[in-house]
Amino acid sequence: MPATAILNAPTGSFTLSRRPHRDRETLQAWDAADEYLLHHLAAKDIAVDSRFLIVNDSQGALSTALADYSCTLWADSAISQLSSLENCARNERKPPLFVPATEIPQGSYDYILYKLPKSRSLLKYQLQHLAPLIAAPERFIAAAMARHIDHHVVTHFADYLAPARPSLARKKARLIELLEAPTPKAPADDSKVLSLPELGLTLCNRANVFSRDKLDRGSRLMLKGIELLPNATRVADLGCGNGLLGISAARRWPDASIYFFDDSFLAIDSACKNAASNTPTAAAKARYIADDGLSNYTDEPFDLILCNPPFHQDHHVGDHIAKTMFQDCVTHLAPEGRICVVGNRHLGYHVLLKQLFGHCDIIASDPKFVVLLAYR
Ligand SMILES: C[S@@+](CC[C@H](N)C(=O)[O-])C[C@H]1O[C@@H](n2cnc3c(N)ncnc32)[C@H](O)[C@@H]1O
């Protein structure tokens, strides 16, 4: 049973959990910006048949609290999708219609509620696609913790949507309201091309993809680690981002089946495109799965799991996602399988991996990162 907490909203009290599930959860499934939005809406005279487009509802708190209306949730996160389903079910509420960030919501909405994403590229991508959906400026309300609204955010609103003004703060959160109606323009392509001639790779990174402007130093070291690994036939690239690690595995072991997993739909789309352009034969038989870790994976275990784990979830920095990913690997690693992890030295992943698997060796290192190989 995941840990839960109660959100007291103007529309009712709701028991909510957050993902990834962990026993002693210290974070809530909502923040003060969600509460501010819900109280702001409660002061309006909202028709019962109103249609809401909720964007970036990271744990489904808004979708649950507003489920009496017709809600569509647009997000770049499998966690958001799964949490909104779980939280609505727990509270016997109708789940929202989910639209992944790789698709653009269609239809007309009476209100658009926009939680600011952490990624600036995702912010720009979403604002451009939201512009044609906004019926009138007062029908769009953005919200975030005050510390995440700087002048760049306000400038991006002006450049990609319409001039906007942050409200006064309430419990350290602010709303952002539009000062005029947006003038929709043709959205720009959100992909960035990253050319890595020294590796013989060209990667297309969509909005929100990790390290989309340059190759991450940890990922580069991990590529050296992959060169040292024994043969593998069933490989998972867990938290694949643009798919670099899985693609390198496919090149090293052309007969292997490669599975790409990520929370981000835009990352999965990037990995799929990159595998097709860099390793076409392997790409055709690879699988591309948006999920919270390996939580919905039920197929055969892997003999190799590659993982460059995230060190934050939205604005929450920490190793909690890495830990739940490693625990998922315990379930889905074949008895003779190996998990290969890259991490910042100071994070001490080797202690945890040794506890979980019994053995953990350092196979590559530089002054900042280590590549670890854990096995039973
Ligand atoms: C540090 S990046 C690594 C990306 C890529 N593998 C590389 O080495 O460049 C971590 C990735 O984990 C993904 N991620 C974060 N939380 C996740 C979760 N709960 N389940 C699956 N993927 C997750 C992020 O979207 C991100 O793409």
The ligand as an SDF file (V2000), in Angstrom:
LIG
                    3D

 27 29  0  0  0  0  0  0  0  0999 V2000
   19.9110   11.1440  -15.8840 C   0  0  0  0  0  0  0  0  0  0  0  0
   18.7060   10.9050  -17.1630 S   0  0  0  0  0  0  0  0  0  0  0  0
   19.5360    9.6630  -18.1560 C   0  0  0  0  0  0  0  0  0  0  0  0
   19.1440    9.7050  -19.6140 C   0  0  0  0  0  0  0  0  0  0  0  0
   19.9540    8.7910  -20.5350 C   0  0  0  0  0  0  0  0  0  0  0  0
   19.8530    7.4010  -20.1180 N   0  0  0  0  0  0  0  0  0  0  0  0
   21.4010    9.2210  -20.5600 C   0  0  0  0  0  0  0  0  0  0  0  0
   22.2370    8.5190  -19.9730 O   0  0  0  0  0  0  0  0  0  0  0  0
   21.7040   10.2760  -21.1260 O   0  0  0  0  0  0  0  0  0  0  0  0
   17.4550   10.0320  -16.2680 C   0  0  0  0  0  0  0  0  0  0  0  0
   16.2070    9.6770  -17.0780 C   0  0  0  0  0  0  0  0  0  0  0  0
   15.2780    9.0070  -16.2020 O   0  0  0  0  0  0  0  0  0  0  0  0
   13.9720    9.3960  -16.5520 C   0  0  0  0  0  0  0  0  0  0  0  0
   13.1100    9.1440  -15.3810 N   0  0  0  0  0  0  0  0  0  0  0  0
   12.9100    9.9110  -14.2960 C   0  0  0  0  0  0  0  0  0  0  0  0
   12.0730    9.3070  -13.4500 N   0  0  0  0  0  0  0  0  0  0  0  0
   11.7350    8.1200  -13.9990 C   0  0  0  0  0  0  0  0  0  0  0  0
   10.9040    7.0560  -13.5990 C   0  0  0  0  0  0  0  0  0  0  0  0
   10.2520    7.0750  -12.4390 N   0  0  0  0  0  0  0  0  0  0  0  0
   10.7880    6.0040  -14.4310 N   0  0  0  0  0  0  0  0  0  0  0  0
   11.4410    5.9790  -15.6190 C   0  0  0  0  0  0  0  0  0  0  0  0
   12.2360    6.9660  -16.0510 N   0  0  0  0  0  0  0  0  0  0  0  0
   12.4000    8.0090  -15.2460 C   0  0  0  0  0  0  0  0  0  0  0  0
   14.1010   10.8540  -16.9410 C   0  0  0  0  0  0  0  0  0  0  0  0
   13.0150   11.2700  -17.7490 O   0  0  0  0  0  0  0  0  0  0  0  0
   15.4530   10.8600  -17.6600 C   0  0  0  0  0  0  0  0  0  0  0  0
   15.2790   10.6630  -19.0400 O   0  0  0  0  0  0  0  0  0  0  0  0
  1  2  1  0
  2  3  1  0
  2 10  1  0
  3  4  1  0
  4  5  1  0
  5  6  1  0
  5  7  1  0
  7  8  2  0
  7  9  1  0
 10 11  1  0
 11 12  1  0
 11 26  1  0
 12 13  1  0
 13 14  1  0
 13 24  1  0
 14 15  1  0
 14 23  1  0
 15 16  2  0
 16 17  1  0
 17 18  1  0
 17 23  2  0
 18 19  1  0
 18 20  2  0
 20 21  1  0
 21 22  2  0
 22 23  1  0
 24 25  1  0
 24 26  1  0
 26 27  1  0
M  CHG  2   2   1   9  -1
M  END
$$$$
